[in-house]
Amino acid sequence: MTEMFAHVSVKILEKEYQIACPADERKALQDSADLLNRQMREIRDSGKVVGLDRIAVMAALNMANELLSSRGRTNVVEVEAKSRIIEMRERVETALQHGSQLEL
């Protein structure tokens, strides 16, 4: 089955780009472009970085850092949740073996 594609116009630092994407990803693309535009504006307006290519690289590095940081936090939460689930399962199994009431 062929996927339907949408042509999306996004504006980043006053420059317009035409991008094709699967129709069901149109909103995600627009949201991503808006986020990138905000990040690049903040960097440009800080006055510390000059040049569109440098601003784009700094924005990409900032966003990559945020992504990696959030993955690390997600992994910690996932490990803690798995540990808690294992502990709860063991309590349930023990209670079932002894035929007793389980208190969570």
PDB file as gemmi writes it, atoms N, CA and C in Angstrom:
CRYST1    1.000    1.000    1.000  90.00  90.00  90.00 P 1                      
ATOM      1  N   MET A   1       0.842  -1.186   0.000  1.00  0.00           N  
ATOM      2  CA  MET A   1       0.000   0.000   0.000  1.00  0.00           C  
ATOM      3  C   MET A   1       0.882   1.243   0.000  1.00  0.00           C  
ATOM      4  N   THR A   2       0.568   2.226  -0.833  1.00  0.00           N  
ATOM      5  CA  THR A   2       1.370   3.440  -0.925  1.00  0.00           C  
ATOM      6  C   THR A   2       0.965   4.427   0.154  1.00  0.00           C  
ATOM      7  N   GLU A   3       1.984   5.047   0.725  1.00  0.00           N  
ATOM      8  CA  GLU A   3       1.728   6.047   1.743  1.00  0.00           C  
ATOM      9  C   GLU A   3       1.426   7.369   1.077  1.00  0.00           C  
ATOM     10  N   MET A   4       0.529   8.121   1.652  1.00  0.00           N  
ATOM     11  CA  MET A   4       0.212   9.459   1.160  1.00  0.00           C  
ATOM     12  C   MET A   4       1.241  10.433   1.722  1.00  0.00           C  
ATOM     13  N   PHE A   5       1.764  11.281   0.851  1.00  0.00           N  
ATOM     14  CA  PHE A   5       2.758  12.260   1.272  1.00  0.00           C  
ATOM     15  C   PHE A   5       2.170  13.657   1.248  1.00  0.00           C  
ATOM     16  N   ALA A   6       2.651  14.489   2.162  1.00  0.00           N  
ATOM     17  CA  ALA A   6       2.235  15.885   2.230  1.00  0.00           C  
ATOM     18  C   ALA A   6       3.452  16.755   1.979  1.00  0.00           C  
ATOM     19  N   HIS A   7       3.237  17.870   1.337  1.00  0.00           N  
ATOM     20  CA  HIS A   7       4.300  18.849   1.155  1.00  0.00           C  
ATOM     21  C   HIS A   7       4.062  19.942   2.183  1.00  0.00           C  
ATOM     22  N   VAL A   8       5.017  20.103   3.072  1.00  0.00           N  
ATOM     23  CA  VAL A   8       4.871  21.018   4.195  1.00  0.00           C  
ATOM     24  C   VAL A   8       5.839  22.175   4.029  1.00  0.00           C  
ATOM     25  N   SER A   9       5.342  23.373   4.259  1.00  0.00           N  
ATOM     26  CA  SER A   9       6.173  24.565   4.216  1.00  0.00           C  
ATOM     27  C   SER A   9       6.482  24.969   5.648  1.00  0.00           C  
ATOM     28  N   VAL A  10       7.775  25.031   5.986  1.00  0.00           N  
ATOM     29  CA  VAL A  10       8.179  25.462   7.327  1.00  0.00           C  
ATOM     30  C   VAL A  10       9.105  26.664   7.193  1.00  0.00           C  
ATOM     31  N   LYS A  11       9.067  27.522   8.197  1.00  0.00           N  
ATOM     32  CA  LYS A  11       9.888  28.725   8.183  1.00  0.00           C  
ATOM     33  C   LYS A  11      10.828  28.687   9.371  1.00  0.00           C  
ATOM     34  N   ILE A  12      12.117  28.760   9.090  1.00  0.00           N  
ATOM     35  CA  ILE A  12      13.133  28.739  10.137  1.00  0.00           C  
ATOM     36  C   ILE A  12      14.040  29.944   9.924  1.00  0.00           C  
ATOM     37  N   LEU A  13      14.101  30.812  10.912  1.00  0.00           N  
ATOM     38  CA  LEU A  13      14.860  32.063  10.836  1.00  0.00           C  
ATOM     39  C   LEU A  13      14.572  32.824   9.536  1.00  0.00           C  
ATOM     40  N   GLU A  14      13.284  33.063   9.317  1.00  0.00           N  
ATOM     41  CA  GLU A  14      12.801  33.841   8.173  1.00  0.00           C  
ATOM     42  C   GLU A  14      13.101  33.217   6.805  1.00  0.00           C  
ATOM     43  N   LYS A  15      13.545  31.991   6.782  1.00  0.00           N  
ATOM     44  CA  LYS A  15      13.780  31.305   5.513  1.00  0.00           C  
ATOM     45  C   LYS A  15      12.781  30.154   5.403  1.00  0.00           C  
ATOM     46  N   GLU A  16      12.134  30.051   4.244  1.00  0.00           N  
ATOM     47  CA  GLU A  16      11.106  29.041   4.048  1.00  0.00           C  
ATOM     48  C   GLU A  16      11.689  27.803   3.381  1.00  0.00           C  
ATOM     49  N   TYR A  17      11.248  26.643   3.867  1.00  0.00           N  
ATOM     50  CA  TYR A  17      11.694  25.358   3.333  1.00  0.00           C  
ATOM     51  C   TYR A  17      10.466  24.526   2.980  1.00  0.00           C  
ATOM     52  N   GLN A  18      10.508  23.843   1.848  1.00  0.00           N  
ATOM     53  CA  GLN A  18       9.452  22.920   1.436  1.00  0.00           C  
ATOM     54  C   GLN A  18       9.956  21.508   1.708  1.00  0.00           C  
ATOM     55  N   ILE A  19       9.186  20.750   2.479  1.00  0.00           N  
ATOM     56  CA  ILE A  19       9.608  19.414   2.877  1.00  0.00           C  
ATOM     57  C   ILE A  19       8.470  18.438   2.626  1.00  0.00           C  
ATOM     58  N   ALA A  20       8.805  17.290   2.052  1.00  0.00           N  
ATOM     59  CA  ALA A  20       7.809  16.229   1.852  1.00  0.00           C  
ATOM     60  C   ALA A  20       7.931  15.245   3.009  1.00  0.00           C  
ATOM     61  N   CYS A  21       6.781  14.816   3.515  1.00  0.00           N  
ATOM     62  CA  CYS A  21       6.769  13.837   4.599  1.00  0.00           C  
ATOM     63  C   CYS A  21       5.479  13.035   4.510  1.00  0.00           C  
ATOM     64  N   PRO A  22       5.434  11.862   5.160  1.00  0.00           N  
ATOM     65  CA  PRO A  22       4.178  11.113   5.200  1.00  0.00           C  
ATOM     66  C   PRO A  22       3.078  12.019   5.795  1.00  0.00           C  
ATOM     67  N   ALA A  23       1.902  11.954   5.216  1.00  0.00           N  
ATOM     68  CA  ALA A  23       0.806  12.837   5.624  1.00  0.00           C  
ATOM     69  C   ALA A  23       0.510  12.750   7.119  1.00  0.00           C  
ATOM     70  N   ASP A  24       0.615  11.557   7.690  1.00  0.00           N  
ATOM     71  CA  ASP A  24       0.307  11.406   9.113  1.00  0.00           C  
ATOM     72  C   ASP A  24       1.406  11.956  10.027  1.00  0.00           C  
ATOM     73  N   GLU A  25       2.523  12.393   9.452  1.00  0.00           N  
ATOM     74  CA  GLU A  25       3.604  12.975  10.241  1.00  0.00           C  
ATOM     75  C   GLU A  25       3.714  14.486  10.061  1.00  0.00           C  
ATOM     76  N   ARG A  26       2.757  15.065   9.366  1.00  0.00           N  
ATOM     77  CA  ARG A  26       2.778  16.501   9.068  1.00  0.00           C  
ATOM     78  C   ARG A  26       2.860  17.350  10.346  1.00  0.00           C  
ATOM     79  N   LYS A  27       2.004  17.059  11.311  1.00  0.00           N  
ATOM     80  CA  LYS A  27       1.971  17.828  12.559  1.00  0.00           C  
ATOM     81  C   LYS A  27       3.295  17.704  13.313  1.00  0.00           C  
ATOM     82  N   ALA A  28       3.843  16.506  13.359  1.00  0.00           N  
ATOM     83  CA  ALA A  28       5.127  16.298  14.052  1.00  0.00           C  
ATOM     84  C   ALA A  28       6.239  17.096  13.367  1.00  0.00           C  
ATOM     85  N   LEU A  29       6.214  17.138  12.041  1.00  0.00           N  
ATOM     86  CA  LEU A  29       7.219  17.910  11.300  1.00  0.00           C  
ATOM     87  C   LEU A  29       7.080  19.396  11.614  1.00  0.00           C  
ATOM     88  N   GLN A  30       5.859  19.898  11.613  1.00  0.00           N  
ATOM     89  CA  GLN A  30       5.638  21.313  11.913  1.00  0.00           C  
ATOM     90  C   GLN A  30       6.065  21.646  13.348  1.00  0.00           C  
ATOM     91  N   ASP A  31       5.743  20.757  14.284  1.00  0.00           N  
ATOM     92  CA  ASP A  31       6.154  20.971  15.678  1.00  0.00           C  
ATOM     93  C   ASP A  31       7.674  20.959  15.807  1.00  0.00           C  
ATOM     94  N   SER A  32       8.328  20.054  15.088  1.00  0.00           N  
ATOM     95  CA  SER A  32       9.791  19.972  15.117  1.00  0.00           C  
ATOM     96  C   SER A  32      10.412  21.241  14.546  1.00  0.00           C  
ATOM     97  N   ALA A  33       9.856  21.708  13.440  1.00  0.00           N  
ATOM     98  CA  ALA A  33      10.367  22.931  12.820  1.00  0.00           C  
ATOM     99  C   ALA A  33      10.167  24.134  13.740  1.00  0.00           C  
ATOM    100  N   ASP A  34       9.019  24.197  14.423  1.00  0.00           N  
ATOM    101  CA  ASP A  34       8.774  25.289  15.369  1.00  0.00           C  
ATOM    102  C   ASP A  34       9.776  25.256  16.516  1.00  0.00           C  
ATOM    103  N   LEU A  35      10.048  24.068  17.032  1.00  0.00           N  
ATOM    104  CA  LEU A  35      11.027  23.931  18.111  1.00  0.00           C  
ATOM    105  C   LEU A  35      12.412  24.372  17.643  1.00  0.00           C  
ATOM    106  N   LEU A  36      12.811  23.904  16.471  1.00  0.00           N  
ATOM    107  CA  LEU A  36      14.120  24.291  15.925  1.00  0.00           C  
ATOM    108  C   LEU A  36      14.194  25.793  15.717  1.00  0.00           C  
ATOM    109  N   ASN A  37      13.137  26.382  15.187  1.00  0.00           N  
ATOM    110  CA  ASN A  37      13.115  27.820  14.951  1.00  0.00           C  
ATOM    111  C   ASN A  37      13.272  28.590  16.263  1.00  0.00           C  
ATOM    112  N   ARG A  38      12.565  28.156  17.306  1.00  0.00           N  
ATOM    113  CA  ARG A  38      12.690  28.816  18.615  1.00  0.00           C  
ATOM    114  C   ARG A  38      14.111  28.706  19.159  1.00  0.00           C  
ATOM    115  N   GLN A  39      14.678  27.500  19.068  1.00  0.00           N  
ATOM    116  CA  GLN A  39      16.042  27.290  19.565  1.00  0.00           C  
ATOM    117  C   GLN A  39      17.040  28.179  18.812  1.00  0.00           C  
ATOM    118  N   MET A  40      16.904  28.208  17.492  1.00  0.00           N  
ATOM    119  CA  MET A  40      17.840  29.004  16.686  1.00  0.00           C  
ATOM    120  C   MET A  40      17.670  30.496  16.945  1.00  0.00           C  
ATOM    121  N   ARG A  41      16.449  30.951  17.155  1.00  0.00           N  
ATOM    122  CA  ARG A  41      16.214  32.366  17.481  1.00  0.00           C  
ATOM    123  C   ARG A  41      16.871  32.732  18.809  1.00  0.00           C  
ATOM    124  N   GLU A  42      16.702  31.843  19.811  1.00  0.00           N  
ATOM    125  CA  GLU A  42      17.312  32.106  21.117  1.00  0.00           C  
ATOM    126  C   GLU A  42      18.824  32.243  20.993  1.00  0.00           C  
ATOM    127  N   ILE A  43      19.431  31.344  20.230  1.00  0.00           N  
ATOM    128  CA  ILE A  43      20.890  31.382  20.056  1.00  0.00           C  
ATOM    129  C   ILE A  43      21.295  32.646  19.310  1.00  0.00           C  
ATOM    130  N   ARG A  44      20.578  32.954  18.232  1.00  0.00           N  
ATOM    131  CA  ARG A  44      20.894  34.154  17.445  1.00  0.00           C  
ATOM    132  C   ARG A  44      20.729  35.407  18.294  1.00  0.00           C  
ATOM    133  N   ASP A  45      19.625  35.482  19.053  1.00  0.00           N  
ATOM    134  CA  ASP A  45      19.338  36.677  19.842  1.00  0.00           C  
ATOM    135  C   ASP A  45      20.287  36.859  21.021  1.00  0.00           C  
ATOM    136  N   SER A  46      20.947  35.767  21.440  1.00  0.00           N  
ATOM    137  CA  SER A  46      21.914  35.887  22.533  1.00  0.00           C  
ATOM    138  C   SER A  46      23.136  36.686  22.091  1.00  0.00           C  
ATOM    139  N   GLY A  47      23.378  36.707  20.783  1.00  0.00           N  
ATOM    140  CA  GLY A  47      24.504  37.463  20.242  1.00  0.00           C  
ATOM    141  C   GLY A  47      25.846  36.780  20.417  1.00  0.00           C  
ATOM    142  N   LYS A  48      25.866  35.593  20.971  1.00  0.00           N  
ATOM    143  CA  LYS A  48      27.131  34.906  21.224  1.00  0.00           C  
ATOM    144  C   LYS A  48      27.605  34.098  20.023  1.00  0.00           C  
ATOM    145  N   VAL A  49      26.678  33.756  19.116  1.00  0.00           N  
ATOM    146  CA  VAL A  49      27.023  32.937  17.956  1.00  0.00           C  
ATOM    147  C   VAL A  49      26.596  33.696  16.703  1.00  0.00           C  
ATOM    148  N   VAL A  50      27.521  33.799  15.748  1.00  0.00           N  
ATOM    149  CA  VAL A  50      27.250  34.522  14.513  1.00  0.00           C  
ATOM    150  C   VAL A  50      27.315  33.551  13.339  1.00  0.00           C  
ATOM    151  N   GLY A  51      26.403  33.697  12.418  1.00  0.00           N  
ATOM    152  CA  GLY A  51      26.392  32.864  11.224  1.00  0.00           C  
ATOM    153  C   GLY A  51      25.349  31.774  11.319  1.00  0.00           C  
ATOM    154  N   LEU A  52      24.548  31.658  10.255  1.00  0.00           N  
ATOM    155  CA  LEU A  52      23.448  30.700  10.234  1.00  0.00           C  
ATOM    156  C   LEU A  52      23.921  29.274  10.458  1.00  0.00           C  
ATOM    157  N   ASP A  53      25.029  28.885   9.822  1.00  0.00           N  
ATOM    158  CA  ASP A  53      25.508  27.508   9.981  1.00  0.00           C  
ATOM    159  C   ASP A  53      25.941  27.236  11.414  1.00  0.00           C  
ATOM    160  N   ARG A  54      26.575  28.185  12.048  1.00  0.00           N  
ATOM    161  CA  ARG A  54      27.003  27.998  13.444  1.00  0.00           C  
ATOM    162  C   ARG A  54      25.800  27.962  14.390  1.00  0.00           C  
ATOM    163  N   ILE A  55      24.826  28.808  14.119  1.00  0.00           N  
ATOM    164  CA  ILE A  55      23.604  28.804  14.925  1.00  0.00           C  
ATOM    165  C   ILE A  55      22.915  27.456  14.794  1.00  0.00           C  
ATOM    166  N   ALA A  56      22.831  26.924  13.572  1.00  0.00           N  
ATOM    167  CA  ALA A  56      22.188  25.626  13.338  1.00  0.00           C  
ATOM    168  C   ALA A  56      22.934  24.510  14.062  1.00  0.00           C  
ATOM    169  N   VAL A  57      24.264  24.541  14.022  1.00  0.00           N  
ATOM    170  CA  VAL A  57      25.058  23.510  14.697  1.00  0.00           C  
ATOM    171  C   VAL A  57      24.859  23.599  16.212  1.00  0.00           C  
ATOM    172  N   MET A  58      24.851  24.803  16.760  1.00  0.00           N  
ATOM    173  CA  MET A  58      24.650  24.953  18.202  1.00  0.00           C  
ATOM    174  C   MET A  58      23.258  24.466  18.611  1.00  0.00           C  
ATOM    175  N   ALA A  59      22.248  24.790  17.811  1.00  0.00           N  
ATOM    176  CA  ALA A  59      20.889  24.327  18.110  1.00  0.00           C  
ATOM    177  C   ALA A  59      20.839  22.806  18.061  1.00  0.00           C  
ATOM    178  N   ALA A  60      21.471  22.212  17.052  1.00  0.00           N  
ATOM    179  CA  ALA A  60      21.484  20.753  16.924  1.00  0.00           C  
ATOM    180  C   ALA A  60      22.197  20.116  18.119  1.00  0.00           C  
ATOM    181  N   LEU A  61      23.309  20.689  18.536  1.00  0.00           N  
ATOM    182  CA  LEU A  61      24.031  20.153  19.691  1.00  0.00           C  
ATOM    183  C   LEU A  61      23.202  20.263  20.970  1.00  0.00           C  
ATOM    184  N   ASN A  62      22.542  21.401  21.155  1.00  0.00           N  
ATOM    185  CA  ASN A  62      21.685  21.573  22.340  1.00  0.00           C  
ATOM    186  C   ASN A  62      20.553  20.553  22.350  1.00  0.00           C  
ATOM    187  N   MET A  63      19.915  20.361  21.197  1.00  0.00           N  
ATOM    188  CA  MET A  63      18.798  19.430  21.117  1.00  0.00           C  
ATOM    189  C   MET A  63      19.270  17.991  21.282  1.00  0.00           C  
ATOM    190  N   ALA A  64      20.431  17.652  20.733  1.00  0.00           N  
ATOM    191  CA  ALA A  64      20.978  16.302  20.903  1.00  0.00           C  
ATOM    192  C   ALA A  64      21.306  16.045  22.368  1.00  0.00           C  
ATOM    193  N   ASN A  65      21.856  17.046  23.037  1.00  0.00           N  
ATOM    194  CA  ASN A  65      22.172  16.914  24.456  1.00  0.00           C  
ATOM    195  C   ASN A  65      20.900  16.688  25.276  1.00  0.00           C  
ATOM    196  N   GLU A  66      19.843  17.449  24.974  1.00  0.00           N  
ATOM    197  CA  GLU A  66      18.572  17.266  25.677  1.00  0.00           C  
ATOM    198  C   GLU A  66      18.014  15.866  25.443  1.00  0.00           C  
ATOM    199  N   LEU A  67      18.117  15.384  24.208  1.00  0.00           N  
ATOM    200  CA  LEU A  67      17.623  14.049  23.879  1.00  0.00           C  
ATOM    201  C   LEU A  67      18.378  12.977  24.662  1.00  0.00           C  
ATOM    202  N   LEU A  68      19.701  13.070  24.659  1.00  0.00           N  
ATOM    203  CA  LEU A  68      20.506  12.084  25.382  1.00  0.00           C  
ATOM    204  C   LEU A  68      20.255  12.147  26.884  1.00  0.00           C  
ATOM    205  N   SER A  69      20.091  13.337  27.415  1.00  0.00           N  
ATOM    206  CA  SER A  69      19.800  13.482  28.846  1.00  0.00           C  
ATOM    207  C   SER A  69      18.457  12.851  29.191  1.00  0.00           C  
ATOM    208  N   SER A  70      17.459  13.076  28.338  1.00  0.00           N  
ATOM    209  CA  SER A  70      16.137  12.516  28.622  1.00  0.00           C  
ATOM    210  C   SER A  70      16.153  11.000  28.493  1.00  0.00           C  
ATOM    211  N   ARG A  71      16.946  10.476  27.563  1.00  0.00           N  
ATOM    212  CA  ARG A  71      17.068   9.018  27.447  1.00  0.00           C  
ATOM    213  C   ARG A  71      17.672   8.431  28.704  1.00  0.00           C  
ATOM    214  N   GLY A  72      18.656   9.111  29.260  1.00  0.00           N  
ATOM    215  CA  GLY A  72      19.278   8.640  30.505  1.00  0.00           C  
ATOM    216  C   GLY A  72      18.281   8.610  31.640  1.00  0.00           C  
ATOM    217  N   ARG A  73      17.455   9.661  31.754  1.00  0.00           N  
ATOM    218  CA  ARG A  73      16.437   9.703  32.809  1.00  0.00           C  
ATOM    219  C   ARG A  73      15.401   8.613  32.586  1.00  0.00           C  
ATOM    220  N   THR A  74      15.028   8.405  31.326  1.00  0.00           N  
ATOM    221  CA  THR A  74      14.046   7.377  31.002  1.00  0.00           C  
ATOM    222  C   THR A  74      14.573   6.004  31.386  1.00  0.00           C  
ATOM    223  N   ASN A  75      15.852   5.747  31.109  1.00  0.00           N  
ATOM    224  CA  ASN A  75      16.445   4.455  31.447  1.00  0.00           C  
ATOM    225  C   ASN A  75      16.431   4.215  32.947  1.00  0.00           C  
ATOM    226  N   VAL A  76      16.719   5.238  33.740  1.00  0.00           N  
ATOM    227  CA  VAL A  76      16.715   5.102  35.198  1.00  0.00           C  
ATOM    228  C   VAL A  76      15.308   4.770  35.678  1.00  0.00           C  
ATOM    229  N   VAL A  77      14.321   5.486  35.180  1.00  0.00           N  
ATOM    230  CA  VAL A  77      12.931   5.244  35.566  1.00  0.00           C  
ATOM    231  C   VAL A  77      12.509   3.838  35.158  1.00  0.00           C  
ATOM    232  N   GLU A  78      12.918   3.430  33.952  1.00  0.00           N  
ATOM    233  CA  GLU A  78      12.566   2.094  33.458  1.00  0.00           C  
ATOM    234  C   GLU A  78      13.163   1.004  34.337  1.00  0.00           C  
ATOM    235  N   VAL A  79      14.418   1.156  34.729  1.00  0.00           N  
ATOM    236  CA  VAL A  79      15.084   0.169  35.588  1.00  0.00           C  
ATOM    237  C   VAL A  79      14.383   0.104  36.940  1.00  0.00           C  
ATOM    238  N   GLU A  80      14.052   1.272  37.504  1.00  0.00           N  
ATOM    239  CA  GLU A  80      13.371   1.299  38.793  1.00  0.00           C  
ATOM    240  C   GLU A  80      11.995   0.647  38.697  1.00  0.00           C  
ATOM    241  N   ALA A  81      11.277   0.916  37.612  1.00  0.00           N  
ATOM    242  CA  ALA A  81       9.939   0.331  37.432  1.00  0.00           C  
ATOM    243  C   ALA A  81      10.035  -1.182  37.292  1.00  0.00           C  
ATOM    244  N   LYS A  82      10.997  -1.657  36.504  1.00  0.00           N  
ATOM    245  CA  LYS A  82      11.167  -3.107  36.344  1.00  0.00           C  
ATOM    246  C   LYS A  82      11.479  -3.764  37.683  1.00  0.00           C  
ATOM    247  N   SER A  83      12.340  -3.140  38.455  1.00  0.00           N  
ATOM    248  CA  SER A  83      12.704  -3.674  39.765  1.00  0.00           C  
ATOM    249  C   SER A  83      11.488  -3.738  40.674  1.00  0.00           C  
ATOM    250  N   ARG A  84      10.681  -2.692  40.652  1.00  0.00           N  
ATOM    251  CA  ARG A  84       9.476  -2.650  41.491  1.00  0.00           C  
ATOM    252  C   ARG A  84       8.468  -3.719  41.056  1.00  0.00           C  
ATOM    253  N   ILE A  85       8.328  -3.915  39.752  1.00  0.00           N  
ATOM    254  CA  ILE A  85       7.412  -4.935  39.232  1.00  0.00           C  
ATOM    255  C   ILE A  85       7.868  -6.326  39.648  1.00  0.00           C  
ATOM    256  N   ILE A  86       9.169  -6.594  39.553  1.00  0.00           N  
ATOM    257  CA  ILE A  86       9.710  -7.896  39.969  1.00  0.00           C  
ATOM    258  C   ILE A  86       9.441  -8.127  41.454  1.00  0.00           C  
ATOM    259  N   GLU A  87       9.672  -7.093  42.246  1.00  0.00           N  
ATOM    260  CA  GLU A  87       9.435  -7.199  43.685  1.00  0.00           C  
ATOM    261  C   GLU A  87       7.956  -7.481  43.973  1.00  0.00           C  
ATOM    262  N   MET A  88       7.056  -6.794  43.284  1.00  0.00           N  
ATOM    263  CA  MET A  88       5.621  -7.008  43.481  1.00  0.00           C  
ATOM    264  C   MET A  88       5.211  -8.411  43.035  1.00  0.00           C  
ATOM    265  N   ARG A  89       5.763  -8.869  41.909  1.00  0.00           N  
ATOM    266  CA  ARG A  89       5.440 -10.215  41.426  1.00  0.00           C  
ATOM    267  C   ARG A  89       5.876 -11.265  42.438  1.00  0.00           C  
ATOM    268  N   GLU A  90       7.065 -11.087  43.010  1.00  0.00           N  
ATOM    269  CA  GLU A  90       7.562 -12.033  44.008  1.00  0.00           C  
ATOM    270  C   GLU A  90       6.663 -12.046  45.245  1.00  0.00           C  
ATOM    271  N   ARG A  91       6.174 -10.880  45.647  1.00  0.00           N  
ATOM    272  CA  ARG A  91       5.270 -10.808  46.797  1.00  0.00           C  
ATOM    273  C   ARG A  91       3.957 -11.521  46.501  1.00  0.00           C  
ATOM    274  N   VAL A  92       3.447 -11.335  45.279  1.00  0.00           N  
ATOM    275  CA  VAL A  92       2.196 -11.991  44.891  1.00  0.00           C  
ATOM    276  C   VAL A  92       2.384 -13.501  44.864  1.00  0.00           C  
ATOM    277  N   GLU A  93       3.487 -13.962  44.272  1.00  0.00           N  
ATOM    278  CA  GLU A  93       3.755 -15.404  44.196  1.00  0.00           C  
ATOM    279  C   GLU A  93       3.893 -16.013  45.587  1.00  0.00           C  
ATOM    280  N   THR A  94       4.583 -15.311  46.469  1.00  0.00           N  
ATOM    281  CA  THR A  94       4.762 -15.792  47.840  1.00  0.00           C  
ATOM    282  C   THR A  94       3.413 -15.873  48.548  1.00  0.00           C  
ATOM    283  N   ALA A  95       2.601 -14.838  48.382  1.00  0.00           N  
ATOM    284  CA  ALA A  95       1.286 -14.828  49.019  1.00  0.00           C  
ATOM    285  C   ALA A  95       0.413 -15.948  48.480  1.00  0.00           C  
ATOM    286  N   LEU A  96       0.472 -16.199  47.179  1.00  0.00           N  
ATOM    287  CA  LEU A  96      -0.329 -17.267  46.579  1.00  0.00           C  
ATOM    288  C   LEU A  96       0.130 -18.638  47.075  1.00  0.00           C  
ATOM    289  N   GLN A  97       1.437 -18.805  47.244  1.00  0.00           N  
ATOM    290  CA  GLN A  97       1.968 -20.084  47.731  1.00  0.00           C  
ATOM    291  C   GLN A  97       1.519 -20.349  49.159  1.00  0.00           C  
ATOM    292  N   HIS A  98       1.423 -19.316  49.945  1.00  0.00           N  
ATOM    293  CA  HIS A  98       1.048 -19.479  51.347  1.00  0.00           C  
ATOM    294  C   HIS A  98      -0.458 -19.306  51.557  1.00  0.00           C  
ATOM    295  N   GLY A  99      -1.171 -18.965  50.497  1.00  0.00           N  
ATOM    296  CA  GLY A  99      -2.627 -18.820  50.596  1.00  0.00           C  
ATOM    297  C   GLY A  99      -3.045 -17.679  51.508  1.00  0.00           C  
ATOM    298  N   SER A 100      -2.199 -16.690  51.655  1.00  0.00           N  
ATOM    299  CA  SER A 100      -2.536 -15.594  52.550  1.00  0.00           C  
ATOM    300  C   SER A 100      -3.014 -14.361  51.801  1.00  0.00           C  
ATOM    301  N   GLN A 101      -3.589 -13.450  52.568  1.00  0.00           N  
ATOM    302  CA  GLN A 101      -4.060 -12.181  52.005  1.00  0.00           C  
ATOM    303  C   GLN A 101      -2.840 -11.321  51.684  1.00  0.00           C  
ATOM    304  N   LEU A 102      -2.884 -10.669  50.545  1.00  0.00           N  
ATOM    305  CA  LEU A 102      -1.766  -9.817  50.116  1.00  0.00           C  
ATOM    306  C   LEU A 102      -2.104  -8.373  50.393  1.00  0.00           C  
ATOM    307  N   GLU A 103      -1.165  -7.673  51.015  1.00  0.00           N  
ATOM    308  CA  GLU A 103      -1.340  -6.247  51.270  1.00  0.00           C  
ATOM    309  C   GLU A 103      -0.318  -5.481  50.434  1.00  0.00           C  
ATOM    310  N   LEU A 104      -0.839  -4.657  49.540  1.00  0.00           N  
ATOM    311  CA  LEU A 104       0.056  -3.875  48.678  1.00  0.00           C  
ATOM    312  C   LEU A 104       0.290  -2.589  49.334  1.00  0.00           C  
TER     313      LEU A 104                                                      
END                                                                             
